[in-house]
Amino acid sequence: MLEQDSDLVAGLLDDPPRLLVDPSPWLIVFCVGREHDLRAVEYAIEFGGTPQDVTITTTGPADAEGLVGLVRDLVSDPRFRPGMLILEDCTAIDASKVTSSDLRAKADTYIALSEQIGPSKLAIIVPSPASFGFARMWDFFLGNRTEMESRVFYSQADGLAWLESERVARLAPAS
């Protein structure tokens, strides 16, 4: 990265969020946090991969500001297209203090941006039954108000297998 680790840690305390740029054209890292609120989620959005078109990796404590920012930053990236296959790796996120309001805010953002997201497929990888429950609660808040389909998995291999099956189904001729 262009910034040292100490700058990254300091960046978590900055308000507003800031973009840390990697020399690679494929990786963007966003750090979100407030000076008086040490809860902060970090995320990286990486375009490219097989079978996924986008990989999102989240770390740190989950909060509404970071979860909403993640969605907005993904959709606003010029490389993003409706209908992409997305892998969201939440295995390193701390969901111990996540609230239903945080999850509702993320769902509301997906709903507001549903036209830009289109019929995307989202495989969410979680580390625990509690995180699985949070992901399903988010999906409940989302309801049927978007074309996007999401599924929750405990293993990246299972999530990738589902995304691969979705890629193959898209390529199959209509009967």
C-alpha positions as CSV (number, residue, x, y, z in Angstrom):
1,M,0.0,0.0,0.0
2,L,1.1,3.6,-0.4
3,E,0.6,4.3,3.3
4,Q,2.4,2.7,6.2
5,D,0.6,0.5,8.7
6,S,0.6,3.4,11.3
7,D,-1.1,5.6,8.8
8,L,-3.7,2.9,8.2
9,V,-4.5,2.6,11.9
10,A,-4.6,6.4,12.2
11,G,-7.0,6.4,9.2
12,L,-9.5,4.4,11.1
13,L,-9.9,7.4,13.4
14,D,-10.4,9.9,10.6
15,D,-13.8,11.3,9.9
16,P,-15.0,11.3,7.1
17,P,-14.0,8.0,5.5
18,R,-11.0,8.0,3.2
19,L,-9.7,5.9,0.3
20,L,-6.4,4.1,0.6
21,V,-5.0,3.4,-2.8
22,D,-3.0,0.3,-3.7
23,P,-0.7,0.5,-6.7
24,S,-2.6,-2.5,-8.2
25,P,-5.5,-1.3,-10.4
26,W,-7.6,-4.1,-9.0
27,L,-7.7,-3.4,-5.3
28,I,-9.4,-0.6,-3.4
29,V,-9.4,-0.5,0.4
30,F,-11.8,1.8,2.4
31,C,-11.4,2.5,6.1
32,V,-14.4,3.9,7.9
33,G,-14.4,5.1,11.5
34,R,-15.1,8.0,13.8
35,E,-12.8,9.7,16.3
36,H,-15.2,9.0,19.2
37,D,-16.4,5.6,18.1
38,L,-13.7,3.0,17.7
39,R,-16.0,0.6,15.9
40,A,-14.8,0.4,12.4
41,V,-15.2,-2.0,9.5
42,E,-12.6,-2.2,6.8
43,Y,-13.3,-3.7,3.4
44,A,-11.5,-4.4,0.2
45,I,-13.3,-4.6,-3.1
46,E,-11.4,-6.6,-5.7
47,F,-12.6,-7.0,-9.3
48,G,-11.8,-10.1,-11.3
49,G,-11.7,-13.8,-10.3
50,T,-13.2,-17.1,-11.2
51,P,-16.0,-17.7,-10.9
52,Q,-16.8,-14.5,-9.1
53,D,-16.6,-11.1,-10.8
54,V,-16.0,-9.3,-7.5
55,T,-14.6,-10.3,-4.1
56,I,-15.3,-8.2,-1.1
57,T,-13.3,-8.9,2.1
58,T,-14.4,-7.4,5.4
59,T,-12.5,-7.1,8.6
60,G,-12.9,-5.4,11.9
61,P,-16.1,-4.7,13.9
62,A,-19.3,-4.4,11.8
63,D,-21.2,-1.2,11.9
64,A,-23.9,0.5,9.8
65,E,-21.6,3.2,8.4
66,G,-19.1,0.7,7.1
67,L,-21.7,-1.8,5.8
68,V,-23.6,1.0,4.0
69,G,-20.4,2.5,2.6
70,L,-19.3,-0.9,1.3
71,V,-22.4,-1.2,-0.8
72,R,-22.2,2.4,-2.1
73,D,-18.6,2.1,-3.0
74,L,-19.1,-1.2,-4.8
75,V,-21.9,0.1,-6.9
76,S,-20.2,3.5,-7.6
77,D,-17.1,1.8,-9.0
78,P,-17.1,2.2,-12.8
79,R,-16.1,-1.5,-13.2
80,F,-19.3,-2.6,-11.5
81,R,-22.1,-3.9,-13.7
82,P,-25.6,-5.1,-12.8
83,G,-25.8,-8.9,-12.6
84,M,-22.2,-9.5,-11.4
85,L,-21.3,-12.6,-9.3
86,I,-20.1,-11.3,-5.9
87,L,-18.2,-13.2,-3.2
88,E,-18.4,-11.4,0.2
89,D,-15.9,-12.9,2.6
90,C,-17.0,-12.0,6.1
91,T,-14.9,-14.6,8.0
92,A,-12.7,-11.9,9.6
93,I,-15.5,-9.4,10.5
94,D,-16.5,-9.0,14.2
95,A,-20.2,-9.1,14.2
96,S,-20.5,-9.3,18.0
97,K,-21.9,-5.7,18.3
98,V,-23.9,-5.6,15.1
99,T,-27.4,-4.5,15.6
100,S,-30.6,-5.1,13.6
101,S,-30.5,-1.4,12.8
102,D,-27.1,-1.9,11.2
103,L,-28.4,-4.8,9.1
104,R,-31.6,-2.8,8.1
105,A,-29.4,0.1,7.0
106,K,-27.4,-2.2,4.7
107,A,-30.6,-3.8,3.4
108,D,-32.1,-0.3,2.8
109,T,-29.0,0.7,0.8
110,Y,-29.3,-2.4,-1.4
111,I,-32.9,-1.6,-2.0
112,A,-32.2,2.0,-2.9
113,L,-29.5,0.9,-5.3
114,S,-31.3,-2.2,-6.6
115,E,-31.5,-0.8,-10.2
116,Q,-27.7,-0.5,-10.3
117,I,-27.2,-3.9,-8.7
118,G,-29.6,-5.8,-10.9
119,P,-29.8,-9.6,-10.9
120,S,-26.5,-10.0,-9.1
121,K,-25.7,-13.1,-7.2
122,L,-24.1,-12.7,-3.7
123,A,-22.4,-15.5,-1.9
124,I,-21.7,-14.4,1.7
125,I,-19.1,-16.4,3.6
126,V,-19.4,-16.4,7.4
127,P,-17.4,-18.0,10.3
128,S,-20.1,-18.9,12.8
129,P,-23.8,-19.7,13.4
130,A,-24.3,-16.2,14.9
131,S,-22.9,-14.5,11.8
132,F,-25.0,-16.9,9.6
133,G,-28.0,-15.6,11.6
134,F,-27.1,-12.0,11.0
135,A,-26.7,-12.6,7.3
136,R,-30.1,-14.3,7.1
137,M,-31.6,-11.4,9.1
138,W,-30.2,-8.9,6.6
139,D,-31.7,-11.1,3.8
140,F,-35.0,-11.0,5.6
141,F,-34.9,-7.1,5.7
142,L,-34.0,-7.1,2.0
143,G,-37.0,-9.3,1.2
144,N,-38.0,-9.6,-2.4
145,R,-37.4,-5.9,-3.1
146,T,-34.4,-6.4,-5.4
147,E,-33.5,-8.7,-8.2
148,M,-30.3,-9.8,-6.4
149,E,-30.2,-13.3,-4.9
150,S,-28.0,-14.0,-1.9
151,R,-26.9,-17.2,-0.1
152,V,-24.9,-17.7,3.0
153,F,-22.2,-20.3,3.4
154,Y,-19.7,-21.4,6.0
155,S,-17.0,-22.2,3.5
156,Q,-15.6,-20.2,0.6
157,A,-15.5,-23.4,-1.5
158,D,-19.2,-23.8,-1.1
159,G,-19.9,-20.2,-2.0
160,L,-17.6,-20.4,-5.0
161,A,-19.3,-23.6,-6.1
162,W,-22.7,-21.9,-6.0
163,L,-21.4,-18.9,-8.0
164,E,-19.9,-21.3,-10.6
165,S,-23.2,-23.0,-11.0
166,E,-24.9,-19.6,-11.5
167,R,-22.2,-18.7,-14.1
168,V,-22.9,-22.0,-15.9
169,A,-26.6,-21.5,-15.8
170,R,-26.2,-18.0,-17.4
171,L,-24.2,-19.5,-20.2
172,A,-26.6,-22.3,-20.9
173,P,-28.9,-21.8,-23.9
174,A,-32.5,-21.1,-22.9
175,S,-34.8,-24.0,-23.5
